[in-house]
Amino acid sequence: MQVARSIEEVSKDANSVVTVGTFDGVHLAHQEIIREVVHRAQMKEGRSVVVTFDPHPKEVVGRFADPIHLLTTMDERIELLRGLQIDILLILHFTYEFSRQSARAFYERYLVHGTGVSEVVVGYDHMFGRDRQGTIEELVRMGKEFDFSVFAFHQYTVNGEVVSSTQVRRALLAGDVDKARAFLGRPYSLRGTVIVGDRRGKTIGFPTANLNPQGANKLIPARGVYLVGVTLEGEHRYGMMNIGVRPTLTDGMRQTMEVHLFDFDQDIYGKELTVRFLKRLRDERKFASLEELAAQLDADKAHSLKLIAELS
C-alpha cells in the first residue's frame, strides 16, 4: 500500500475506485466499504484508493466544549487499512481552511483532477464538503457530469444495531468492551509508554506498569478493571488493567492506567505496550484496607485465568 500525504504524490489514473472518509476505528462497516472498493477495482483491473484526513475533522471544526474521543491514532489507522489490500492511502492535511471548500471543489480537485476516478464507493450516510452540505444525491449528479459512477453502501448491522464509530465510542465509554469488539471485529486497543508510578502495587503482590497512552484524544474506556492482552516487544501476554483514580491507595484526584502482567517481573520503564481490552471484570471501588484490596485482586486474577482458559 502506498501511503501519500499530498495529492501531488499520487499519479492520476482514471480507472481508480475511490472512497472518502475519516474511518476512525476501521470498524466492520468501514471494512465492508473498503473491501467493496478493492473488489470493484480488481474487477475492472483498476486501482483502489482510500482518501482520509489528518487530523480528524472533529479536532479542527468540532465544538470547543465537546470532548473528542478517537478510536484510532493515525498510525493505528494506517496499520489497520494496510491489512485490507488497498493500493493507495491518501492522507490529506485537514485544516479549517480545507473544511471551508465546497463538496464540488473537493471532489473536482482531489478526485476528478487528482487521483482520477471511475467509481466512488461511500457509506449510506456519507456527507461531505463545507458544513457537510454535500449529499449522495449531489455526488451522483457530479458523477454524471464527470463520468464516474457512485455506489452507496447499505447500513451494516450487528445484532440488529447499525455499526458506527459513534456507537463504538458510546460502548467503550460505558465500559462495554464486548459490544465494541463485536462492532470493530477485534478487541479495542491502545498503545502507551510505561512510566514510573508510585510502586504501591508491588507492596501487595501486584506490581503494575503505569501507562502513558499515545494520542492526546485517544479514547480511554470507562473506569474499571479489565482483562487485557498485552504485546510487549513482539511477545503476547495477559494481564489485568485498572483505569481509574485508585481510591484505596490515593486521594482519588488523578486518573491513571496501570496494568499487572501475569507471571512477569521485569523492568520495562520506557517500553511501549499495546493493550487489547478483552473483558470488563468489575467497577473500580474503594476498599477498607490494603488486605481487602489484595484479596479482591487475587479473585480478579483467578477470574481472569478462568477466562483465558476459555479463550484458548
Phi, psi and chi 1 to 4 in degrees:
 res  aa     phi    psi   chi1   chi2   chi3   chi4
   1 MET       -  125.1  179.3  177.8   79.8      -
   2 GLN   -81.0  129.4  176.8 -168.3   -9.9      -
   3 VAL  -107.0  114.2  178.7      -      -      -
   4 ALA  -114.3  142.8      -      -      -      -
   5 ARG  -115.3   13.3  -69.2 -173.4  176.2  -90.0
   6 SER  -157.1  155.5   71.9      -      -      -
   7 ILE   -66.3  -24.6 -168.6   61.6      -      -
   8 GLU   -67.2  -20.0  -71.7   75.1   22.6      -
   9 GLU   -84.2   -4.5  -63.5  175.8   42.7      -
  10 VAL  -112.9  125.2  179.4      -      -      -
  11 SER   -73.1  150.9   60.8      -      -      -
  12 LYS   -82.7  132.3 -177.0  178.1  178.8  179.9
  13 ASP  -142.1  111.0 -177.5  -15.6      -      -
  14 ALA   -65.7  -11.4      -      -      -      -
  15 ASN   -99.1   34.8 -158.4   21.8      -      -
  16 SER   -93.7  138.9  -62.1      -      -      -
  17 VAL  -104.4  124.3 -180.0      -      -      -
  18 VAL  -126.1  143.9 -173.5      -      -      -
  19 THR  -130.0  151.5 -171.3      -      -      -
  20 VAL  -129.4  132.4  178.6      -      -      -
  21 GLY   175.4  171.1      -      -      -      -
  22 THR   -81.0  -34.6   52.5      -      -      -
  23 PHE    55.7   37.3  -58.3  108.5      -      -
  24 ASP   -66.8  122.4 -175.1   29.6      -      -
  25 GLY    98.1  -28.0      -      -      -      -
  26 VAL    45.1   55.7 -165.5      -      -      -
  27 HIS   -78.7 -176.2   52.6   59.5      -      -
  28 LEU   -60.1  -37.3  -70.8  177.0      -      -
  29 ALA   -67.2  -41.7      -      -      -      -
  30 HIS   -59.6  -45.5  -68.4  150.0      -      -
  31 GLN   -60.6  -38.6  -66.0  171.7   37.8      -
  32 GLU   -63.6  -43.2 -164.7   77.2    1.3      -
  33 ILE   -62.0  -47.1  -70.3  170.6      -      -
  34 ILE   -68.0  -37.9  -67.5  166.8      -      -
  35 ARG   -62.8  -35.1  -71.8 -166.6 -175.6   96.8
  36 GLU   -66.1  -40.4 -172.6   68.8   22.4      -
  37 VAL   -59.6  -48.9  169.8      -      -      -
  38 VAL   -62.2  -43.8  172.0      -      -      -
  39 HIS   -61.9  -46.5  171.4   69.5      -      -
  40 ARG   -67.0  -35.9  -72.6  171.8  176.8  -98.0
  41 ALA   -65.5  -41.8      -      -      -      -
  42 GLN   -66.3  -36.8  -69.3  173.9  -16.7      -
  43 MET   -63.5  -34.5  -69.9  -68.8  -71.5      -
  44 LYS  -103.5   12.8   59.8  176.5   60.1 -177.4
  45 GLU    54.3   40.7  -63.0 -175.5  -11.5      -
  46 GLY  -108.3 -155.5      -      -      -      -
  47 ARG  -128.2  152.0   67.4  179.2 -175.0 -177.6
  48 SER   -99.1  134.0   53.5      -      -      -
  49 VAL  -132.4  129.3 -180.0      -      -      -
  50 VAL  -113.2  126.5  173.4      -      -      -
  51 VAL  -108.2  124.9 -179.7      -      -      -
  52 THR  -136.8 -176.7 -167.3      -      -      -
  53 PHE  -132.4  146.5  -50.3  101.9      -      -
  54 ASP  -145.8  124.2 -173.4   32.8      -      -
  55 PRO   -71.0  172.8   27.4  -34.9      -      -
  56 HIS   -58.9  135.5 -168.5  -69.4      -      -
  57 PRO   -50.9  -33.6  -31.0   38.0      -      -
  58 LYS   -64.5  -25.2  -74.4 -174.6  178.0  179.3
  59 GLU   -73.8  -16.5  -64.3 -179.5  -87.4      -
  60 VAL  -105.5  -44.9  177.2      -      -      -
  61 VAL  -117.4    7.0  -62.6      -      -      -
  62 GLY   -69.2  160.6      -      -      -      -
  63 ARG   -66.6  134.3  -68.6 -176.6  -63.6 -177.4
  64 PHE   -57.8  -36.9 -177.9   74.0      -      -
  65 ALA   -78.8  -15.6      -      -      -      -
  66 ASP   -84.4  131.7  -68.5  -16.3      -      -
  67 PRO   -67.7  147.0   25.3  -33.3      -      -
  68 ILE  -107.1  123.4  -62.2  169.7      -      -
  69 HIS  -122.7  109.3  -59.7  -67.8      -      -
  70 LEU  -100.7  138.9  -59.8 -175.7      -      -
  71 LEU   -81.6  -25.7  -60.1  172.7      -      -
  72 THR  -140.4  140.2   44.6      -      -      -
  73 THR   -75.2  169.2   64.0      -      -      -
  74 MET   -62.8  -39.8 -167.5   67.4 -115.6      -
  75 ASP   -62.5  -40.4  -74.8  -15.3      -      -
  76 GLU   -65.5  -41.4  -70.7  170.8  -27.7      -
  77 ARG   -60.8  -44.7 -121.7 -172.3  -59.1  168.9
  78 ILE   -59.5  -45.3  -68.5  171.5      -      -
  79 GLU   -62.0  -43.6 -175.1  176.6  -46.2      -
  80 LEU   -68.1  -41.8  -70.1  165.3      -      -
  81 LEU   -68.3  -31.2  -68.7  169.7      -      -
  82 ARG   -60.9  -30.5 -167.7 -177.5  -61.7  -81.6
  83 GLY   -77.5   -1.0      -      -      -      -
  84 LEU  -105.2   12.7  -65.4  173.4      -      -
  85 GLN    66.4   32.8  -50.7  -56.8  -47.7      -
  86 ILE   -75.5  146.1  -59.1  158.7      -      -
  87 ASP   -78.1  -48.1  -67.7  -41.0      -      -
  88 ILE  -134.7  131.8  -63.3  174.7      -      -
  89 LEU  -111.4  115.4  173.7   62.5      -      -
  90 LEU  -104.0  115.5  172.1   58.1      -      -
  91 ILE  -104.4  113.1  -56.2  169.0      -      -
  92 LEU   -97.8  135.7  -62.4  176.5      -      -
  93 HIS   -71.1  119.7 -177.0   53.1      -      -
  94 PHE   -97.0  121.7 -164.1   90.6      -      -
  95 THR  -127.6  171.6   64.1      -      -      -
  96 TYR   -62.7  -41.2  178.3   76.9      -      -
  97 GLU   -62.4  -40.6  -68.8   73.0   20.7      -
  98 PHE   -59.6  -38.9 -177.2   95.4      -      -
  99 SER   -69.1  -17.5   75.0      -      -      -
 100 ARG   -87.2   -5.8  -56.4  -41.9  -64.6  163.1
 101 GLN   -74.7  150.0   64.9 -172.8  -43.2      -
 102 SER   -72.9  162.7   67.7      -      -      -
 103 ALA   -57.2  -44.3      -      -      -      -
 104 ARG   -63.1  -44.1 -178.6 -176.7  179.4   89.4
 105 ALA   -62.8  -40.0      -      -      -      -
 106 PHE   -63.8  -51.1  169.6   79.4      -      -
 107 TYR   -66.3  -36.8  -92.6   85.0      -      -
 108 GLU   -63.9  -48.4  -82.9 -162.1   56.0      -
 109 ARG   -70.4  -48.1  177.8  179.6  178.2 -173.8
 110 TYR   -92.3  -24.5  -68.6   99.8      -      -
 111 LEU  -108.6  -60.8  -87.6   67.8      -      -
 112 VAL   -60.0  -50.9  174.9      -      -      -
 113 HIS  -100.2   -4.1  -57.5  -55.9      -      -
 114 GLY  -101.7  -87.8      -      -      -      -
 115 THR   -69.8  -26.8   62.7      -      -      -
 116 GLY    83.6  150.6      -      -      -      -
 117 VAL  -158.5  133.4   56.7      -      -      -
 118 SER  -110.6  -22.0   63.7      -      -      -
 119 GLU  -155.8  142.2 -172.7  168.2   18.7      -
 120 VAL  -116.4  130.2  175.8      -      -      -
 121 VAL  -111.7  126.4  178.2      -      -      -
 122 VAL  -135.4  164.5  -65.1      -      -      -
 123 GLY   -76.8  165.4      -      -      -      -
 124 TYR   -62.6  -25.5   73.7   96.7      -      -
 125 ASP  -110.0   24.3   58.1  -10.7      -      -
 126 HIS   -61.9  126.0 -177.5   67.1      -      -
 127 MET  -132.0  144.9  -56.3  -75.1  -77.3      -
 128 PHE  -151.8  168.3   55.9   96.2      -      -
 129 GLY    81.0 -174.5      -      -      -      -
 130 ARG   -54.2  124.3 -176.8  172.8   55.2 -120.4
 131 ASP    55.6   25.4  -60.3  -35.4      -      -
 132 ARG    54.8   41.2  -67.5  174.4   60.3   84.0
 133 GLN   -83.3  -19.5  -66.7  176.2  -11.5      -
 134 GLY   -74.9  134.2      -      -      -      -
 135 THR  -112.2  169.3   63.6      -      -      -
 136 ILE   -62.2  -36.5  -68.1  175.6      -      -
 137 GLU   -60.9  -41.4  -69.6   73.0   20.9      -
 138 GLU   -66.7  -37.3 -178.9  176.8  -10.0      -
 139 LEU   -64.2  -39.2 -173.9   56.1      -      -
 140 VAL   -62.7  -41.4  169.7      -      -      -
 141 ARG   -63.0  -40.7  -72.4 -166.3  -67.7  -89.6
 142 MET   -65.1  -36.7  -70.6  179.0   58.9      -
 143 GLY   -60.2  -41.2      -      -      -      -
 144 LYS   -64.8  -35.1  -68.4  177.8  179.7  177.4
 145 GLU   -74.2  -38.9  179.9  179.1   -9.6      -
 146 PHE  -108.2   10.9  -67.3  107.2      -      -
 147 ASP    65.7   50.0 -166.1   28.0      -      -
 148 PHE  -135.1  151.3   62.8   81.9      -      -
 149 SER   -95.9  164.0   59.7      -      -      -
 150 VAL  -128.1  128.6  177.8      -      -      -
 151 PHE  -117.7  114.9  178.9   82.0      -      -
 152 ALA   -98.0  121.6      -      -      -      -
 153 PHE   -77.2  146.6 -135.5   85.2      -      -
 154 HIS   -73.2  169.9   54.4   78.1      -      -
 155 GLN   -62.7  141.6  -68.6 -179.0  -24.0      -
 156 TYR  -108.9  124.6 -171.8   92.9      -      -
 157 THR  -120.3  152.3   61.8      -      -      -
 158 VAL  -132.0  124.3  169.4      -      -      -
 159 ASN    53.8   36.7  -61.0  -35.3      -      -
 160 GLY    81.8    1.6      -      -      -      -
 161 GLU  -111.0  140.2  -67.9 -171.4   70.0      -
 162 VAL   -70.7  128.7  176.3      -      -      -
 163 VAL   -79.9  129.0  173.8      -      -      -
 164 SER  -154.8  160.7   69.9      -      -      -
 165 SER   -61.5  -37.4  -61.5      -      -      -
 166 THR   -60.7  -42.8  -62.8      -      -      -
 167 GLN   -68.1  -36.0  -69.4  -58.0  -37.1      -
 168 VAL   -64.8  -43.7  176.3      -      -      -
 169 ARG   -60.5  -45.6  -66.8 -174.7 -168.1  106.4
 170 ARG   -60.5  -41.2  -73.7  175.0  179.6  167.8
 171 ALA   -62.4  -46.8      -      -      -      -
 172 LEU   -67.5  -38.9  -69.6  168.1      -      -
 173 LEU   -67.9  -18.3  -68.6  171.4      -      -
 174 ALA   -95.9   -1.1      -      -      -      -
 175 GLY    82.7    8.9      -      -      -      -
 176 ASP   -87.8   78.3 -168.9  -12.1      -      -
 177 VAL   -73.8  -20.9  -65.5      -      -      -
 178 ASP   -65.9  -45.9  -70.1  -23.7      -      -
 179 LYS   -65.9  -42.3 -177.2  174.7 -178.0  178.6
 180 ALA   -59.6  -42.1      -      -      -      -
 181 ARG   -63.0  -40.6 -179.4  175.3 -172.2  162.9
 182 ALA   -63.7  -35.3      -      -      -      -
 183 PHE   -81.9  -32.8  -79.4   14.5      -      -
 184 LEU   -82.1  -26.5  -69.6  169.2      -      -
 185 GLY    82.6   10.4      -      -      -      -
 186 ARG  -166.8  162.9   64.3 -176.2 -174.1  -79.5
 187 PRO   -66.1  144.8  -19.2   31.7      -      -
 188 TYR   -65.4  141.5 -179.9   67.2      -      -
 189 SER  -138.2  159.9   65.7      -      -      -
 190 LEU  -147.8  158.9   56.6   80.4      -      -
 191 ARG  -116.2  152.2  -65.0  172.4 -177.6  166.3
 192 GLY  -164.1  168.4      -      -      -      -
 193 THR  -106.1  138.2  -56.3      -      -      -
 194 VAL   -75.2  126.4  178.4      -      -      -
 195 ILE  -120.0  165.2   57.5  175.4      -      -
 196 VAL   -72.9  130.1  177.1      -      -      -
 197 GLY  -109.4 -158.4      -      -      -      -
 198 ASP   -91.3   -2.4   58.5   16.3      -      -
 199 ARG    61.4   25.6  -53.6 -174.3 -176.6 -173.3
 200 ARG   -73.0  -30.9  -64.3  -74.6  -61.9  -81.5
 201 GLY   -60.8  -33.6      -      -      -      -
 202 LYS   -65.2  -29.9 -165.1  168.8 -173.6  177.0
 203 THR   -70.0  -18.1   65.7      -      -      -
 204 ILE  -113.9   17.5   57.8  173.2      -      -
 205 GLY    86.3   11.0      -      -      -      -
 206 PHE  -132.8   74.3  -77.3   87.6      -      -
 207 PRO   -62.3  141.9   24.4  -34.0      -      -
 208 THR  -128.4  154.1   59.7      -      -      -
 209 ALA  -103.2  118.1      -      -      -      -
 210 ASN   -80.3  134.0  -75.6 -103.0      -      -
 211 LEU  -112.8  132.1 -151.8   62.0      -      -
 212 ASN  -102.7  103.4 -179.2   28.5      -      -
 213 PRO   -69.1  148.0   24.2  -32.2      -      -
 214 GLN   -79.7  143.6  -65.2  178.6   -2.1      -
 215 GLY    89.2  112.2      -      -      -      -
 216 ALA   -60.0  -32.0      -      -      -      -
 217 ASN  -108.6   14.2  -67.0  -42.2      -      -
 218 LYS   -64.4  132.6  175.4   75.0  174.3 -179.7
 219 LEU   -68.2  130.3 -172.7  150.9      -      -
 220 ILE  -104.7  124.0  -52.9  -60.5      -      -
 221 PRO   -59.1  168.5  -25.3   35.7      -      -
 222 ALA   -57.1  153.5      -      -      -      -
 223 ARG   -58.0  142.9  -68.9  177.9 -179.7  175.8
 224 GLY   154.6 -174.0      -      -      -      -
 225 VAL  -112.4  131.9 -179.7      -      -      -
 226 TYR  -128.7  145.7  -61.9   85.7      -      -
 227 LEU   -79.8  130.4  168.3   63.9      -      -
 228 VAL  -132.5  153.7  -65.4      -      -      -
 229 GLY  -100.6  139.6      -      -      -      -
 230 VAL  -129.3  132.5  177.6      -      -      -
 231 THR  -107.8  122.7  -58.4      -      -      -
 232 LEU  -129.9  114.3  167.3   63.1      -      -
 233 GLU    49.7   44.8  -63.9 -177.1  -33.2      -
 234 GLY    84.1   -6.8      -      -      -      -
 235 GLU  -100.0  140.9  -66.7 -171.9    1.6      -
 236 HIS  -104.5  130.1  -57.2  -68.4      -      -
 237 ARG  -134.7  171.3  -60.9 -179.0  176.5  -85.4
 238 TYR  -115.9  158.2  -70.7  103.4      -      -
 239 GLY  -170.1 -173.6      -      -      -      -
 240 MET  -120.3  136.8  -60.1 -174.2  -56.2      -
 241 MET  -117.0  135.3  169.2  165.3  -85.8      -
 242 ASN  -107.7  126.5 -176.8   79.8      -      -
 243 ILE  -113.1  119.6  -61.0  174.8      -      -
 244 GLY   162.0 -160.2      -      -      -      -
 245 VAL  -108.1    5.2  -65.0      -      -      -
 246 ARG    48.8   61.4  -55.1 -167.4  -54.7  161.5
 247 PRO   -62.9  -22.9   23.7  -34.3      -      -
 248 THR   -75.0  -28.3  -51.7      -      -      -
 249 LEU  -105.9  -20.7  -60.3  171.5      -      -
 250 THR  -133.5 -176.0   69.2      -      -      -
 251 ASP   -79.8   -0.3   58.1   10.1      -      -
 252 GLY    72.7   27.2      -      -      -      -
 253 MET  -101.0  -24.0  -63.9  -62.1  -69.4      -
 254 ARG  -124.0  128.9 -175.1  173.2   66.9   90.3
 255 GLN   -79.5  138.8  177.4  166.3  -66.8      -
 256 THR  -131.0  165.5   60.4      -      -      -
 257 MET  -127.0  117.2  -59.2  177.3   61.1      -
 258 GLU  -136.2  139.7   50.4 -174.3  -13.7      -
 259 VAL  -121.7  133.7   60.0      -      -      -
 260 HIS  -102.8  117.6  168.3   71.9      -      -
 261 LEU   -89.3  131.1  -63.3  175.4      -      -
 262 PHE   -69.7  138.1  -61.3  146.7      -      -
 263 ASP    52.4   49.3  -57.1  -42.8      -      -
 264 PHE  -149.4  132.2 -175.7   84.1      -      -
 265 ASP  -151.0   72.7 -172.9   18.3      -      -
 266 GLN  -129.5  157.6  -64.0  179.7   25.2      -
 267 ASP   -79.3  113.9 -177.4  -13.3      -      -
 268 ILE  -124.4   23.9   54.5  173.2      -      -
 269 TYR   -57.9  134.4  -67.0  125.6      -      -
 270 GLY    86.0   -8.1      -      -      -      -
 271 LYS   -81.0  155.7  -57.3  -72.2 -172.0 -179.2
 272 GLU   -97.8  132.8 -178.3 -179.0  -71.6      -
 273 LEU  -116.5  146.6  -57.9 -178.3      -      -
 274 THR  -111.5  123.9  -61.8      -      -      -
 275 VAL  -112.7  128.3  177.1      -      -      -
 276 ARG  -112.4  127.7  -62.6  175.4  -58.1  -76.8
 277 PHE   -86.7  110.9  -69.0   84.2      -      -
 278 LEU   -97.1  -36.1  -55.8  179.1      -      -
 279 LYS  -162.0  138.5 -161.3   77.1  176.7  177.7
 280 ARG   -84.6  126.6 -178.3  178.9  170.9   88.5
 281 LEU   -90.6  -43.4  -59.4  174.8      -      -
 282 ARG  -172.4  172.0   61.0  174.8  172.7   84.8
 283 ASP   -74.4  156.9  -68.5  -21.2      -      -
 284 GLU   -75.9  140.8 -177.4 -175.8   47.7      -
 285 ARG  -150.7  164.6   64.4  179.2 -173.4  -91.1
 286 LYS   -91.9  134.4 -175.0  172.9 -176.4  176.8
 287 PHE  -107.3  157.0  -65.8   91.5      -      -
 288 ALA   -72.4  -23.3      -      -      -      -
 289 SER  -155.2  165.9   65.9      -      -      -
 290 LEU   -65.8  -32.5  -69.0 -179.0      -      -
 291 GLU   -64.9  -39.9  -68.8   74.9   18.8      -
 292 GLU   -67.6  -38.6 -171.8  177.0  -35.0      -
 293 LEU   -63.6  -45.3  169.9   59.5      -      -
 294 ALA   -61.6  -39.4      -      -      -      -
 295 ALA   -64.2  -39.6      -      -      -      -
 296 GLN   -67.5  -39.0  179.2   61.0   60.0      -
 297 LEU   -64.9  -36.8  -68.6  173.8      -      -
 298 ASP   -60.5  -42.8  -79.4  -29.5      -      -
 299 ALA   -66.2  -39.2      -      -      -      -
 300 ASP   -62.7  -41.1  -67.4  -23.0      -      -
 301 LYS   -66.0  -42.2 -177.6  175.1 -179.1  178.3
 302 ALA   -61.5  -41.7      -      -      -      -
 303 HIS   -62.8  -42.7 -175.8 -163.3      -      -
 304 SER   -63.0  -44.6  -64.0      -      -      -
 305 LEU   -64.1  -34.3  -66.3  176.0      -      -
 306 LYS   -65.3  -42.6 -178.5  179.2  178.7 -178.2
 307 LEU   -64.9  -38.9  -69.3  171.1      -      -
 308 ILE   -63.3  -40.8  -67.9  167.3      -      -
 309 ALA   -62.2  -35.0      -      -      -      -
 310 GLU   -71.7  -29.5  -68.4  171.8   -2.2      -
 311 LEU   -74.5  -26.3  -68.6  172.3      -      -
 312 SER   -72.5      -  -59.3      -      -      -
